[in-house]
């Protein structure tokens, strides 16, 4: 039981650090004037945050017998499509 609690706290520490880094990055990018690099990094940050959010719901959904498998499939398709549109949008933009 002690190892489980330590693992949960270690995971929460990593989540807090990553979320703090994403928030700091967005705040820094908001201070920079509009530029292609800013747009790219802001869009990339949004995609990483959305992917992390989709992955955060995996453990609770695994407790539901059919919901876990269904969520895994839907989340995988959604994340692949979301990242596909990111790369498609970036390829349409002019070079930085």
C-alpha positions as CSV (number, residue, x, y, z in Angstrom):
1,X,0.0,0.0,0.0
2,X,2.9,2.4,0.8
3,X,4.3,1.9,-2.7
4,X,1.0,2.7,-4.3
5,X,0.7,6.0,-2.3
6,X,4.2,6.9,-3.2
7,X,3.6,6.2,-6.9
8,X,0.4,8.3,-6.9
9,X,2.2,11.2,-5.3
10,X,5.1,10.9,-7.7
11,X,2.6,10.9,-10.6
12,X,0.9,14.0,-9.2
13,X,4.2,15.8,-8.9
14,X,5.0,15.1,-12.5
15,X,1.5,16.3,-13.5
16,X,1.8,19.5,-11.5
17,X,5.3,20.3,-13.0
18,X,4.1,19.7,-16.5
19,X,0.9,21.8,-16.1
20,X,2.9,24.6,-14.5
21,X,5.4,24.5,-17.4
22,X,2.6,24.7,-20.0
23,X,0.9,27.6,-18.1
24,X,4.3,29.4,-17.9
25,X,4.9,28.9,-21.6
26,X,1.4,30.2,-22.6
27,X,1.9,33.3,-20.4
28,X,5.3,34.0,-21.9
29,X,3.9,33.6,-25.4
30,X,1.1,36.0,-24.6
31,X,3.7,38.7,-24.0
32,X,5.4,38.2,-27.3
33,X,3.9,40.1,-30.3
34,X,2.2,38.1,-33.0
35,X,4.6,36.0,-35.0
36,X,4.7,32.7,-36.8
37,X,6.8,31.1,-34.1
38,X,4.4,32.2,-31.4
39,X,1.5,30.8,-33.3
40,X,3.3,27.5,-33.8
41,X,4.3,27.1,-30.2
42,X,0.9,28.1,-28.9
43,X,-0.8,25.6,-31.2
44,X,1.7,22.9,-30.1
45,X,1.0,23.7,-26.5
46,X,-2.7,23.4,-27.0
47,X,-2.3,20.0,-28.7
48,X,-0.1,18.7,-25.9
49,X,-2.6,19.9,-23.3
50,X,-5.5,18.3,-25.1
51,X,-3.6,15.0,-25.4
52,X,-2.7,15.0,-21.7
53,X,-6.3,15.7,-20.8
54,X,-7.5,12.8,-23.0
55,X,-4.9,10.5,-21.2
56,X,-6.0,11.7,-17.8
57,X,-9.4,10.1,-18.2
58,X,-8.0,6.7,-19.0
59,X,-7.7,5.3,-15.4
60,X,-11.3,6.1,-14.4
61,X,-12.7,4.8,-17.6
62,X,-10.8,1.5,-17.3
63,X,-12.9,0.7,-14.2
64,X,-16.0,0.5,-16.4
65,X,-16.1,-2.9,-18.1
66,X,-17.0,-1.8,-21.7
67,X,-16.4,1.9,-21.2
68,X,-12.7,1.5,-20.9
69,X,-12.3,-0.2,-24.2
70,X,-14.7,2.1,-26.0
71,X,-12.9,5.2,-24.5
72,X,-9.5,3.8,-25.5
73,X,-10.7,3.5,-29.1
74,X,-12.5,6.8,-29.3
75,X,-9.7,8.7,-27.6
76,X,-7.1,7.1,-29.9
77,X,-9.0,8.1,-33.0
78,X,-9.6,11.6,-31.6
79,X,-6.0,12.2,-30.7
80,X,-4.7,10.9,-34.0
81,X,-7.1,13.1,-35.9
82,X,-6.3,16.1,-33.7
83,X,-2.6,15.8,-34.3
84,X,-3.2,15.1,-38.0
85,X,-5.0,18.4,-38.3
86,X,-2.1,20.1,-36.5
87,X,0.4,18.9,-39.0
88,X,-1.9,19.6,-41.9
89,X,-2.4,23.2,-40.7
90,X,1.4,23.7,-40.2
91,X,2.2,22.4,-43.7
92,X,-0.2,24.9,-45.3
93,X,1.4,27.9,-43.6
94,X,4.4,29.6,-45.1
95,X,7.9,28.8,-43.9
96,X,9.0,30.5,-40.7
